[in-house]
Amino acid sequence: MGFISFAGRVLFSSIFILAAWQRFNEFADDGGPAVKLLEPKYSLVKNHVTSSLGFQVPEIEIKHLVAAEIALKGIGGILFIFGSSFGAHLLVFMLNSLLSAFIAKMRKHYDLLCGCCIMSYNFSLFSFPYG
């Protein structure tokens, strides 16, 4: 049973490690295509926080955010292989961000959106006590 558990951890974390490797290969001087995707989202959040809370958000280079994402995926995947709960929490964080991006694209299909929200909620509740 121990080998099956280890093999499952390796297969699950390989998804994140390969995604981090792909982002690392695309990462250039300008940060790659991920920067172009995150720039409008960051400016929207920055404007919302500035208008809602009334204080200026410090300037952050978006390629540093992409580098942090690559590091979180890679380190979380490696730690999860060796059975670390911290690595599992990093991967759950990355998985929840992936699910929220998927849900944002599925707004037109209300039934699927409700199902994804319930699935994400149940996944979060299931993973909470094991931390």
Protein Blocks (a to p, Z undefined) as FASTA:
>chain_A
ZZmmmmmmmmmmmmmmmmmmmmmmmpcfkopjmlmmmmmmmmmmmmmmmmmnopacdddd
fklmmmmmmmmmmmmmmmmmnopaklmmmmmmmmmmmmmmmmmmmmmmmmlmmmmmmmmm
mmmmmmmmmZZ
